[in-house]
Amino acid sequence: MKTFTFDAQVTAALFDATGAVFALGDGAVVFESGERAEAHDGAVLCACVHPSGDGIITGGDDGKVVWSRRGESVVLATAKGQWIDAIDAAPETGLVAFAFGRTLSVIDPADTHFRRDFSHERTVSGVAFDPKGRRIAASTYGGAALWFARIAQQQPTMLKWAGSHTGVAWSPDGAFVVTTMQDNQLHGWRMKDQRNMRMGGYPGKIRNLAFAANGRLLVTPGAQGVVLWPFEGSQGPMGREATEIGYDEASLVNLVAARPSHGRVAAGLNDGRVWVADPAGQGLDRVRADKGAPIVALTFDADARRLAWADEDGQAGIADL
């Protein structure tokens, strides 16, 4: 396992086409090879892999959206006086979506003249492209807004549910939208009829979510083990119960990692440990067995054969699985 020590907290750990990339709270982007790009005048707040797979795109508290590759950083967009709070990219269409304040913006890195800005009544907390890269879900207070990425003048489709929604994701088949919420629960909607799905019972904060096993499972943190929701069939999790793997009453899962096309599941705990297992909890591998600061970044590569993690103290690692 490769290990790293950074002087700033890690905001995100990602894999581009050539290896692991870490985005830092001091505005830097550091590649697995050791190359470093000074991307922002301030902290990196969010990051995603570029649609091409070459490098990563970051949003910072300097109001810039920056594409960093090995040896080069390019500003793609700006939001003067604003923080870039959330970002996502769509390899299928090459588009990038990001949020600042109450605005969702869409840009095309291949066309410097293209930009769409969509306004919301409340702050946008998360953004996610659908599997085809044509629609965007934006989480906000009261639910999620769905926008067509390239249409300038439009009214969004509103998925409504009371409360503060802090992040959003589409199921890999586009049939469901799921949000994380401020009050330790998930909420979902079935797209064909906008039927609500309440998914609660968590003792802690749900900081992220990921789909695994060809979209048949939704993987989440926020409990003493990794929580798995069944998403097979047209009903998704409706009328079905979640299961839990890797239960440890002495700790809480901070973050999870999974890939839709693979079955491996990873957990980063609030005591600094990291483990990987299959969805049945078999073959649990302690990637980082020593306790430390809480895990704040966790991701698989595209084939789920490598795992990158980082903790709150700037300690990070890359493990071959």
NUROMAR-737695 format. One line per field, with one value per atom (N, C-alpha, C): x, y, z; residue in three letters. Coordinates in pm, whole numbers, plus 50000, padded with zeros to 5 digits. Example, Ala and Ser with C-alpha at 12.3 -4.5 7.8 and 13.67 -1.06 7.14 Angstrom:
2
x	c(51319,51230,51320,51285,51367,51290)
y	c(49431,49550,49670,49775,49894,50003)
z	c(50780,50780,50780,50708,50714,50787)
resn	c(ALA,ALA,ALA,SER,SER,SER)
//
This chain:
321
x	c(50084,50000,50087,50055,50123,50058,50139,50085,50138,50060,50093,50060,50130,50098,50088,49969,49946,49937,49980,49975,49836,49747,49609,49513,49391,49291,49254,49230,49190,49040,49002,48862,48802,48881,48830,48945,48916,49007,48936,49001,48939,49041,48993,49079,49045,49144,49123,49176,49196,49233,49371,49455,49593,49629,49543,49576,49497,49539,49468,49504,49406,49424,49359,49430,49378,49359,49241,49214,49222,49289,49322,49254,49246,49186,49268,49394,49475,49470,49382,49365,49445,49526,49613,49544,49591,49555,49683,49688,49809,49781,49866,49851,49934,49893,49962,50111,50148,50288,50369,50300,50367,50355,50308,50290,50181,50198,50109,50067,49938,49886,49822,49859,49799,49675,49562,49442,49362,49358,49269,49341,49290,49334,49244,49256,49167,49143,49040,49015,48941,48973,48890,48769,48650,48528,48461,48485,48423,48505,48488,48569,48500,48529,48482,48585,48579,48668,48620,48714,48678,48603,48507,48431,48517,48634,48724,48802,48800,48881,49021,49055,49190,49190,49238,49243,49110,49105,48984,48943,48815,48760,48722,48766,48743,48668,48592,48527,48583,48608,48673,48598,48646,48584,48630,48713,48750,48655,48548,48450,48494,48597,48648,48618,48594,48587,48710,48796,48928,48949,49002,49041,49191,49228,49369,49411,49515,49582,49727,49798,49938,50013,50060,50136,50056,49924,49843,49714,49674,49544,49480,49352,49280,49149,49120,48991,48884,48780,48671,48554,48532,48419,48443,48371,48381,48242,48233,48112,48163,48175,48241,48175,48259,48211,48132,48134,48056,48148,48099,48167,48105,48188,48139,48118,47993,47959,47945,47913,47890,47922,47964,48003,47985,47954,47944,47973,48010,48041,47977,47948,47881,47970,48037,48118,48037,47908,47824,47804,47798,47774,47888,47984,48095,48062,47944,47902,47947,47956,47990,47884,47836,47738,47798,47773,47822,47723,47731,47635,47707,47648,47694,47571,47558,47440,47313,47224,47096,47099,47216,47229,47295,47237,47298,47346,47472,47527,47575,47562,47609,47703,47819,47915,47958,48016,48074,48221,48313,48456,48505,48434,48473,48419,48332,48270,48270,48365,48381,48265,48181,48070,47942,47941,47819,47813,47703,47677,47527,47473,47335,47333,47254,47239,47092,47067,46931,46915,46815,46796,46697,46721,46636,46595,46490,46445,46538,46601,46689,46825,46920,47056,47060,47141,47162,47278,47252,47352,47422,47360,47419,47370,47451,47413,47452,47373,47404,47340,47420,47366,47295,47195,47133,47228,47199,47293,47325,47235,47260,47328,47343,47409,47327,47194,47108,47025,46999,46924,47010,46979,47054,46955,46986,46910,46988,46920,46981,46906,46978,46913,46910,46800,46782,46683,46652,46552,46417,46351,46219,46218,46337,46337,46448,46417,46515,46449,46526,46479,46549,46473,46528,46527,46644,46662,46718,46676,46742,46868,46980,47110,47132,47079,47112,47002,46886,46775,46783,46781,46801,46678,46563,46442,46352,46334,46253,46210,46111,46069,46110,46169,46214,46099,46123,46035,46077,45982,46014,45974,46071,46047,46042,45924,45905,45904,45974,45967,46021,45947,45985,46119,46197,46325,46441,46559,46682,46749,46762,46825,46969,47065,47206,47289,47238,47308,47211,47252,47158,47231,47160,47214,47100,47131,47039,47079,46981,47013,47072,47157,47223,47128,47004,46908,46820,46842,46765,46624,46589,46451,46422,46525,46506,46602,46558,46645,46642,46760,46772,46851,46804,46876,46916,47029,47062,46997,46968,46899,46974,46942,47007,46974,46857,46811,46829,46946,46987,46891,46851,46771,46793,46748,46745,46600,46586,46453,46470,46373,46381,46249,46258,46141,46156,46049,46045,46006,46087,46070,45942,45895,45780,45652,45642,45522,45551,45680,45726,45678,45662,45622,45735,45700,45798,45846,45974,46033,46106,46055,46121,46219,46340,46446,46522,46472,46527,46586,46595,46646,46795,46859,47005,47040,47143,47187,47280,47338,47435,47411,47499,47488,47521,47443,47467,47540,47671,47756,47767,47744,47747,47668,47654,47590,47646,47632,47684,47604,47593,47525,47627,47590,47678,47599,47672,47611,47512,47560,47476,47351,47364,47253,47152,47178,47081,47087,47194,47210,47248,47189,47232,47310,47430,47524,47536,47519,47527,47602,47660,47715,47608,47652,47559,47513,47574,47537,47663,47647,47762,47820,47746,47793,47750,47783,47739,47596,47509,47368,47346,47278,47250,47100,47055,46913,46894,46795,46770,46703,46754,46696,46664,46641,46602,46455,46424,46286,46230,46106,46044,46005,45999,45960,46078,46201,46316,46308,46335,46333,46195,46094,45960,45907,45869,45816,45922,46048,46157,46248,46322,46409,46555,46631,46774,46846,46965,47053,47179,47258,47378,47493,47611,47729,47842,47932,48047,48011,47908,47860,47969,47988,48082,48024,47976,47905,47996,48127,48220,48254,48202,48239,48118,48136,48032,48096,48024,48074,48056,48167,48165,48132,48199,48186,48183,48124,48126,48178,48221,48260,48208,48164,48119,48118,48110,48095,47973,47890,47768,47792,47903,47928,48000,48030,48104,48033,48075,48009,48082,48207,48282,48225,48232,48185,48298,48325,48427,48364,48422,48374,48492,48474,48569,48504,48567,48504,48547,48469,48500,48619,48671,48792,48915,48902,49015,49037,48963,48982,48909,48959,48901,48892,48777,48766,48691,48711,48646,48583,48464,48396,48304,48250,48146,48012,47904,47776,47717,47768,47721,47805,47906,47993,48101,48117,48218,48353,48460,48593,48631,48586,48614,48764,48818,48962,48988,49070,49104,49214,49175,49271,49358,49295,49366,49313,49391,49345,49372,49471,49507,49404,49375,49283,49354,49275,49329,49216,49238,49136,49026,48907,48797,48831,48780,48799,48709,48770,48696,48692,48764,48761,48783,48706,48713,48659,48734,48686,48756,48685,48742,48784,48877,48899,48786,48790,48678,48652,48756,48742,48730,48724,48717,48833,48949,49070,49168,49144,49227,49135,49181,49102,49191,49140,49210,49130,49199,49134,49217,49155,49226,49151,49226,49162,49170,49110,49095,49228,49332,49464,49557,49506,49589,49668,49641,49702,49618,49684,49612,49683,49611,49669,49600,49672,49618,49650,49549,49568,49528,49609,49575,49498,49383,49294,49303)
y	c(49880,50000,50124,50218,50348,50437,50512,50604,50744,50842,50982,51059,51168,51260,51399,51460,51593,51694,51817,51924,51984,51950,52000,51883,51906,51799,51765,51638,51592,51614,51686,51710,51593,51536,51427,51338,51211,51115,51055,51056,51011,50931,50856,50790,50843,50903,50933,50814,50831,50719,50662,50738,50693,50666,50702,50674,50758,50754,50825,50973,51054,51200,51246,51333,51386,51537,51586,51730,51775,51888,51928,52058,52074,52194,52320,52308,52427,52470,52407,52445,52364,52270,52192,52063,52012,51881,51801,51684,51603,51468,51433,51308,51198,51075,50959,50961,51013,51019,51121,51206,51310,51447,51457,51589,51666,51796,51882,52002,52032,52150,52243,52369,52470,52523,52457,52482,52602,52626,52727,52818,52941,53036,53021,52911,52877,52728,52684,52541,52482,52357,52278,52228,52254,52216,52092,52065,51951,51913,51790,51743,51628,51612,51497,51470,51353,51319,51390,51441,51506,51406,51451,51358,51270,51319,51242,51136,51147,51058,51107,51221,51278,51390,51361,51462,51478,51578,51602,51748,51772,51908,51939,52053,52091,52223,52238,52365,52416,52546,52601,52715,52757,52872,53004,52996,53114,53138,53058,53075,53023,52937,52886,52737,52700,52560,52532,52439,52422,52277,52260,52128,52111,52013,51988,51854,51862,51743,51749,51642,51641,51749,51850,51958,52076,52075,52185,52200,52324,52356,52467,52449,52544,52579,52710,52755,52737,52661,52636,52732,52778,52867,52938,53047,53122,53163,53184,53238,53339,53461,53564,53581,53576,53598,53483,53366,53252,53133,53038,52911,52808,52726,52615,52497,52463,52368,52224,52201,52065,52060,51942,51930,51787,51771,51638,51651,51539,51537,51416,51427,51321,51277,51163,51113,51092,51062,51032,51154,51272,51395,51495,51472,51564,51688,51693,51812,51807,51927,51942,52030,51989,52068,52104,52227,52268,52364,52376,52458,52561,52680,52785,52863,52878,52946,52878,52953,52900,52865,52860,52843,52710,52642,52527,52573,52546,52583,52460,52464,52357,52416,52354,52397,52277,52307,52205,52240,52165,52198,52204,52138,52141,52263,52340,52458,52571,52660,52766,52865,52864,52959,52903,52774,52713,52722,52777,52776,52797,52720,52735,52757,52854,52881,52865,52781,52753,52795,52877,52934,52852,52849,52779,52875,52840,52925,52914,52800,52778,52728,52720,52679,52539,52522,52390,52322,52201,52132,52017,51966,51854,51851,51795,51782,51644,51589,51458,51445,51400,51370,51235,51224,51094,51005,50875,50786,50822,50894,50934,51070,51139,51269,51381,51363,51462,51543,51485,51555,51564,51664,51687,51696,51628,51643,51734,51831,51925,51914,51875,51867,52004,52031,52160,52143,52251,52241,52209,52106,52070,51964,51911,51804,51817,51783,51788,51844,51920,51977,51904,51867,51798,51891,51906,51996,51921,51961,51915,51999,51932,51999,52107,52091,52184,52285,52270,52360,52486,52602,52728,52769,52778,52826,52706,52679,52563,52576,52501,52487,52347,52337,52205,52117,51988,51892,51886,51909,51912,51781,51721,51604,51657,51655,51727,51634,51677,51613,51712,51738,51840,51807,51912,51895,51939,51935,51976,51856,51858,51751,51793,51710,51752,51693,51594,51532,51451,51411,51346,51249,51143,51046,50983,50941,50863,50716,50627,50486,50464,50362,50341,50319,50275,50259,50382,50487,50610,50601,50491,50470,50537,50571,50628,50745,50840,50946,50935,50942,50929,51047,51105,51213,51173,51229,51226,51347,51335,51443,51485,51604,51659,51579,51518,51452,51300,51254,51113,51017,51051,50959,50987,50892,50909,50932,50987,50990,50961,50890,50855,50874,50877,50888,50791,50723,50643,50735,50739,50841,50825,50704,50688,50746,50756,50812,50906,50934,51021,50972,50843,50787,50803,50842,50866,50736,50737,50624,50677,50651,50691,50582,50623,50527,50580,50544,50601,50497,50535,50445,50453,50557,50572,50641,50593,50661,50778,50785,50891,50956,51049,51125,51039,51053,50982,51078,51063,51160,51133,51011,50982,50854,50816,50691,50645,50515,50460,50336,50310,50191,50084,49957,49843,49732,49628,49505,49534,49607,49642,49719,49801,49884,49815,49689,49615,49652,49719,49757,49904,49973,50107,50093,50146,50131,50264,50264,50390,50373,50483,50487,50531,50580,50637,50541,50420,50321,50249,50152,50077,49981,49957,49880,49949,49890,49943,49898,49991,49963,49941,49831,49793,49792,49875,49878,49804,49715,49642,49732,49732,49812,49727,49597,49512,49534,49532,49540,49681,49693,49824,49890,49811,49866,49924,49889,49935,49888,49975,49934,49939,49977,49994,49860,49860,49740,49637,49675,49583,49646,49564,49612,49613,49704,49710,49604,49566,49477,49554,49496,49563,49463,49505,49419,49492,49415,49471,49543,49498,49567,49568,49686,49703,49809,49766,49860,49969,49951,50050,50160,50155,50254,50289,50391,50435,50447,50403,50415,50559,50625,50763,50773,50690,50695,50554,50540,50413,50437,50328,50331,50206,50219,50107,50153,50055,50084,50009,50072,50006,49871,49857,49736,49628,49654,49558,49535,49428,49391,49432,49474,49510,49634,49634,49745,49783,49912,49959,50051,50050,50135,50208,50337,50417,50457,50424,50440,50569,50606,50729,50711,50587,50566,50545,50574,50570,50439,50335,50207,50203,50117,50099,49951,49906,49766,49752,49635,49600,49462,49442,49312,49299,49179,49163,49198,49208,49252,49160,49038,48948,48961,49048,49066,48962,48879,48775,48830,48766,48806,48945,48988,49124,49143,49243,49270,49404,49401,49525,49597,49692,49766,49856,49919,49997,49953,49872,49814,49904,49992,50080,50192,50226,50336,50471,50572,50706,50806,50912,51014,50963,51021,50976,50981,50884,50881,50986,51069,51178,51166,51071,51049,50901,50845,50702,50677,50601,50572,50451,50376,50271,50328,50258,50288,50225,50241,50199,50049,49969,49824,49768,49858,49818,49727,49752,49675,49755,49884,49970,50059,50096,50178,50290,50413,50528,50581,50623,50674,50786,50865,50970,50997,51036,51068,51218,51256,51397,51466,51387,51444,51451,51424,51432,51306,51197,51069,51001,50949,50892,50767,50686,50564,50517,50431,50366,50218,50134,49989,49914,49815,49722,49607,49572,49473,49338)
z	c(50000,50000,50000,49913,49912,50017,50089,50188,50164,50207,50187,50315,50336,50444,50384,50398,50343,50457,50428,50528,50542,50450,50454,50451,50498,50495,50351,50326,50194,50176,50071,50039,49962,49870,49788,49744,49729,49668,49548,49432,49308,49228,49131,49033,48895,48826,48685,48605,48475,48389,48420,48488,48510,48655,48749,48888,48986,49111,49217,49216,49258,49267,49397,49470,49596,49583,49622,49627,49772,49796,49932,49974,50104,50161,50145,50099,50074,49928,49849,49709,49611,49658,49570,49525,49412,49361,49348,49411,49413,49347,49251,49178,49244,49218,49274,49244,49127,49086,49166,49243,49320,49260,49135,49073,49147,49153,49231,49148,49152,49083,49186,49181,49271,49202,49225,49147,49195,49328,49384,49482,49489,49592,49713,49780,49890,49889,49958,49974,49854,49822,49732,49811,49761,49831,49773,49644,49579,49458,49411,49297,49228,49099,49022,48913,48855,48745,48619,48538,48412,48323,48242,48158,48069,48031,47946,48023,48157,48240,48261,48203,48214,48318,48439,48543,48613,48703,48780,48769,48795,48799,48943,48991,49130,49138,49245,49278,49408,49417,49535,49599,49716,49782,49721,49615,49538,49421,49410,49304,49169,49164,49037,49021,48897,48857,48772,48817,48758,48715,48594,48543,48563,48644,48672,48613,48529,48477,48522,48499,48536,48459,48534,48473,48425,48445,48393,48470,48498,48556,48474,48438,48354,48420,48429,48483,48377,48411,48317,48335,48457,48485,48618,48637,48762,48809,48939,49003,49105,49064,49144,49280,49384,49519,49578,49513,49559,49587,49664,49684,49591,49531,49449,49543,49568,49675,49629,49502,49453,49305,49257,49117,49071,48941,48882,48733,48671,48528,48464,48334,48260,48143,48155,48043,47916,47930,47814,47725,47782,47705,47714,47803,47820,47900,47963,48036,48181,48241,48382,48447,48563,48639,48774,48818,48950,49012,49146,49220,49303,49309,49399,49445,49577,49629,49583,49523,49475,49327,49267,49123,49087,48990,48925,48788,48756,48626,48551,48420,48332,48229,48212,48111,48029,47912,47825,47807,47867,47855,47711,47619,47478,47404,47469,47407,47508,47499,47599,47599,47497,47490,47550,47584,47634,47786,47837,47981,48004,48096,48138,48288,48334,48477,48515,48616,48660,48806,48835,48968,49050,49182,49277,49389,49459,49569,49690,49707,49822,49773,49863,49829,49770,49666,49605,49678,49728,49810,49738,49632,49561,49417,49327,49186,49136,49044,48988,48850,48752,48620,48621,48534,48514,48433,48420,48353,48207,48140,48001,47990,48103,48102,48044,48039,47977,48077,48193,48297,48422,48504,48627,48742,48851,48975,49068,49125,49220,49352,49458,49589,49653,49725,49788,49903,49971,50078,50017,50068,50019,49911,49873,49774,49673,49548,49439,49314,49236,49110,48996,48893,48777,48657,48596,48483,48363,48242,48121,48102,48081,48091,47986,47866,47757,47724,47783,47750,47834,47770,47840,47920,47857,47922,47953,48082,48121,48266,48302,48440,48487,48604,48647,48692,48688,48755,48900,48991,49134,49201,49268,49353,49496,49556,49681,49802,49905,50036,50138,50245,50343,50408,50431,50499,50413,50473,50405,50342,50211,50134,50102,50139,50138,50025,49954,49843,49760,49638,49548,49456,49414,49320,49240,49117,49035,49046,49038,49024,48885,48867,48738,48620,48646,48537,48518,48598,48585,48639,48705,48750,48883,48960,49093,49115,49196,49249,49400,49462,49607,49661,49773,49838,49980,50025,50168,50233,50364,50433,50559,50605,50722,50848,50852,50974,50970,50929,50938,50869,50749,50669,50521,50440,50296,50253,50134,50072,49925,49868,49728,49656,49524,49438,49322,49289,49167,49052,48948,48846,48765,48742,48652,48710,48846,48905,49023,49046,49155,49292,49306,49434,49535,49657,49762,49825,49866,49936,50059,50176,50300,50342,50371,50403,50525,50643,50766,50858,50987,51089,51113,51065,51080,51212,51281,51403,51378,51259,51230,51095,51061,50938,50816,50711,50585,50493,50485,50416,50266,50223,50080,50055,49931,49895,49761,49733,49609,49572,49442,49395,49360,49382,49356,49290,49244,49193,49081,48979,48863,48903,49007,49052,49138,49174,49255,49403,49445,49585,49595,49692,49731,49861,49862,49974,50046,50180,50253,50385,50437,50572,50670,50788,50884,50992,50995,51097,51145,51234,51285,51182,51077,50963,50835,50722,50593,50568,50536,50511,50362,50329,50191,50167,50073,50036,49904,49895,49769,49666,49543,49435,49312,49332,49221,49187,49059,49016,49015,48972,48956,49088,49197,49326,49403,49363,49439,49584,49679,49820,49885,49809,49868,49919,50047,50110,50147,50141,50170,50275,50347,50453,50408,50467,50441,50524,50479,50555,50593,50680,50729,50733,50687,50692,50765,50823,50891,51020,51087,51208,51316,51376,51487,51579,51695,51783,51838,51827,51882,51783,51661,51560,51473,51389,51297,51159,51056,50919,50872,50840,50793,50645,50563,50418,50362,50245,50173,50032,49967,49826,49760,49635,49554,49409,49318,49175,49125,49041,48996,48929,48857,48780,48859,48986,49067,49200,49269,49393,49519,49507,49626,49694,49826,49907,50002,50017,50110,50213,50334,50442,50504,50530,50606,50736,50849,50979,51048,51149,51223,51316,51329,51408,51320,51191,51100,51027,51063,50995,50860,50772,50638,50609,50559,50519,50388,50325,50199,50213,50158,50163,50043,50023,49922,49986,49906,49962,50068,50077,50182,50309,50304,50419,50430,50325,50327,50281,50326,50283,50325,50441,50487,50504,50436,50434,50502,50606,50676,50598,50516,50436,50524,50622,50722,50858,50926,51052,51172,51160,51272,51287,51409,51436,51421,51387,51369,51360,51284,51265,51173,51179,51093,50945,50870,50726,50661,50574,50510,50358,50300,50155,50129,50034,50007,49867,49785,49650,49591,49507,49425,49289,49223,49082,49001,48868,48785,48791,48815,48819,48960,49059,49200,49240,49179,49212,49297,49306,49390,49473,49590,49682,49735,49729,49787,49904,50010,50129,50188,50273,50347,50476,50580,50706,50735,50844,50881,50908,50939,50971,50851,50731,50613,50583,50654,50622,50513,50410,50296,50247,50173,50120,49996,49919,49800,49814,49812,49830,49706,49666,49561,49625,49568,49629,49559)
resn	c(MET,MET,MET,LYS,LYS,LYS,THR,THR,THR,PHE,PHE,PHE,THR,THR,THR,PHE,PHE,PHE,ASP,ASP,ASP,ALA,ALA,ALA,GLN,GLN,GLN,VAL,VAL,VAL,THR,THR,THR,ALA,ALA,ALA,ALA,ALA,ALA,LEU,LEU,LEU,PHE,PHE,PHE,ASP,ASP,ASP,ALA,ALA,ALA,THR,THR,THR,GLY,GLY,GLY,ALA,ALA,ALA,VAL,VAL,VAL,PHE,PHE,PHE,ALA,ALA,ALA,LEU,LEU,LEU,GLY,GLY,GLY,ASP,ASP,ASP,GLY,GLY,GLY,ALA,ALA,ALA,VAL,VAL,VAL,VAL,VAL,VAL,PHE,PHE,PHE,GLU,GLU,GLU,SER,SER,SER,GLY,GLY,GLY,GLU,GLU,GLU,ARG,ARG,ARG,ALA,ALA,ALA,GLU,GLU,GLU,ALA,ALA,ALA,HIS,HIS,HIS,ASP,ASP,ASP,GLY,GLY,GLY,ALA,ALA,ALA,VAL,VAL,VAL,LEU,LEU,LEU,CYS,CYS,CYS,ALA,ALA,ALA,CYS,CYS,CYS,VAL,VAL,VAL,HIS,HIS,HIS,PRO,PRO,PRO,SER,SER,SER,GLY,GLY,GLY,ASP,ASP,ASP,GLY,GLY,GLY,ILE,ILE,ILE,ILE,ILE,ILE,THR,THR,THR,GLY,GLY,GLY,GLY,GLY,GLY,ASP,ASP,ASP,ASP,ASP,ASP,GLY,GLY,GLY,LYS,LYS,LYS,VAL,VAL,VAL,VAL,VAL,VAL,TRP,TRP,TRP,SER,SER,SER,ARG,ARG,ARG,ARG,ARG,ARG,GLY,GLY,GLY,GLU,GLU,GLU,SER,SER,SER,VAL,VAL,VAL,VAL,VAL,VAL,LEU,LEU,LEU,ALA,ALA,ALA,THR,THR,THR,ALA,ALA,ALA,LYS,LYS,LYS,GLY,GLY,GLY,GLN,GLN,GLN,TRP,TRP,TRP,ILE,ILE,ILE,ASP,ASP,ASP,ALA,ALA,ALA,ILE,ILE,ILE,ASP,ASP,ASP,ALA,ALA,ALA,ALA,ALA,ALA,PRO,PRO,PRO,GLU,GLU,GLU,THR,THR,THR,GLY,GLY,GLY,LEU,LEU,LEU,VAL,VAL,VAL,ALA,ALA,ALA,PHE,PHE,PHE,ALA,ALA,ALA,PHE,PHE,PHE,GLY,GLY,GLY,ARG,ARG,ARG,THR,THR,THR,LEU,LEU,LEU,SER,SER,SER,VAL,VAL,VAL,ILE,ILE,ILE,ASP,ASP,ASP,PRO,PRO,PRO,ALA,ALA,ALA,ASP,ASP,ASP,THR,THR,THR,HIS,HIS,HIS,PHE,PHE,PHE,ARG,ARG,ARG,ARG,ARG,ARG,ASP,ASP,ASP,PHE,PHE,PHE,SER,SER,SER,HIS,HIS,HIS,GLU,GLU,GLU,ARG,ARG,ARG,THR,THR,THR,VAL,VAL,VAL,SER,SER,SER,GLY,GLY,GLY,VAL,VAL,VAL,ALA,ALA,ALA,PHE,PHE,PHE,ASP,ASP,ASP,PRO,PRO,PRO,LYS,LYS,LYS,GLY,GLY,GLY,ARG,ARG,ARG,ARG,ARG,ARG,ILE,ILE,ILE,ALA,ALA,ALA,ALA,ALA,ALA,SER,SER,SER,THR,THR,THR,TYR,TYR,TYR,GLY,GLY,GLY,GLY,GLY,GLY,ALA,ALA,ALA,ALA,ALA,ALA,LEU,LEU,LEU,TRP,TRP,TRP,PHE,PHE,PHE,ALA,ALA,ALA,ARG,ARG,ARG,ILE,ILE,ILE,ALA,ALA,ALA,GLN,GLN,GLN,GLN,GLN,GLN,GLN,GLN,GLN,PRO,PRO,PRO,THR,THR,THR,MET,MET,MET,LEU,LEU,LEU,LYS,LYS,LYS,TRP,TRP,TRP,ALA,ALA,ALA,GLY,GLY,GLY,SER,SER,SER,HIS,HIS,HIS,THR,THR,THR,GLY,GLY,GLY,VAL,VAL,VAL,ALA,ALA,ALA,TRP,TRP,TRP,SER,SER,SER,PRO,PRO,PRO,ASP,ASP,ASP,GLY,GLY,GLY,ALA,ALA,ALA,PHE,PHE,PHE,VAL,VAL,VAL,VAL,VAL,VAL,THR,THR,THR,THR,THR,THR,MET,MET,MET,GLN,GLN,GLN,ASP,ASP,ASP,ASN,ASN,ASN,GLN,GLN,GLN,LEU,LEU,LEU,HIS,HIS,HIS,GLY,GLY,GLY,TRP,TRP,TRP,ARG,ARG,ARG,MET,MET,MET,LYS,LYS,LYS,ASP,ASP,ASP,GLN,GLN,GLN,ARG,ARG,ARG,ASN,ASN,ASN,MET,MET,MET,ARG,ARG,ARG,MET,MET,MET,GLY,GLY,GLY,GLY,GLY,GLY,TYR,TYR,TYR,PRO,PRO,PRO,GLY,GLY,GLY,LYS,LYS,LYS,ILE,ILE,ILE,ARG,ARG,ARG,ASN,ASN,ASN,LEU,LEU,LEU,ALA,ALA,ALA,PHE,PHE,PHE,ALA,ALA,ALA,ALA,ALA,ALA,ASN,ASN,ASN,GLY,GLY,GLY,ARG,ARG,ARG,LEU,LEU,LEU,LEU,LEU,LEU,VAL,VAL,VAL,THR,THR,THR,PRO,PRO,PRO,GLY,GLY,GLY,ALA,ALA,ALA,GLN,GLN,GLN,GLY,GLY,GLY,VAL,VAL,VAL,VAL,VAL,VAL,LEU,LEU,LEU,TRP,TRP,TRP,PRO,PRO,PRO,PHE,PHE,PHE,GLU,GLU,GLU,GLY,GLY,GLY,SER,SER,SER,GLN,GLN,GLN,GLY,GLY,GLY,PRO,PRO,PRO,MET,MET,MET,GLY,GLY,GLY,ARG,ARG,ARG,GLU,GLU,GLU,ALA,ALA,ALA,THR,THR,THR,GLU,GLU,GLU,ILE,ILE,ILE,GLY,GLY,GLY,TYR,TYR,TYR,ASP,ASP,ASP,GLU,GLU,GLU,ALA,ALA,ALA,SER,SER,SER,LEU,LEU,LEU,VAL,VAL,VAL,ASN,ASN,ASN,LEU,LEU,LEU,VAL,VAL,VAL,ALA,ALA,ALA,ALA,ALA,ALA,ARG,ARG,ARG,PRO,PRO,PRO,SER,SER,SER,HIS,HIS,HIS,GLY,GLY,GLY,ARG,ARG,ARG,VAL,VAL,VAL,ALA,ALA,ALA,ALA,ALA,ALA,GLY,GLY,GLY,LEU,LEU,LEU,ASN,ASN,ASN,ASP,ASP,ASP,GLY,GLY,GLY,ARG,ARG,ARG,VAL,VAL,VAL,TRP,TRP,TRP,VAL,VAL,VAL,ALA,ALA,ALA,ASP,ASP,ASP,PRO,PRO,PRO,ALA,ALA,ALA,GLY,GLY,GLY,GLN,GLN,GLN,GLY,GLY,GLY,LEU,LEU,LEU,ASP,ASP,ASP,ARG,ARG,ARG,VAL,VAL,VAL,ARG,ARG,ARG,ALA,ALA,ALA,ASP,ASP,ASP,LYS,LYS,LYS,GLY,GLY,GLY,ALA,ALA,ALA,PRO,PRO,PRO,ILE,ILE,ILE,VAL,VAL,VAL,ALA,ALA,ALA,LEU,LEU,LEU,THR,THR,THR,PHE,PHE,PHE,ASP,ASP,ASP,ALA,ALA,ALA,ASP,ASP,ASP,ALA,ALA,ALA,ARG,ARG,ARG,ARG,ARG,ARG,LEU,LEU,LEU,ALA,ALA,ALA,TRP,TRP,TRP,ALA,ALA,ALA,ASP,ASP,ASP,GLU,GLU,GLU,ASP,ASP,ASP,GLY,GLY,GLY,GLN,GLN,GLN,ALA,ALA,ALA,GLY,GLY,GLY,ILE,ILE,ILE,ALA,ALA,ALA,ASP,ASP,ASP,LEU,LEU,LEU)
//
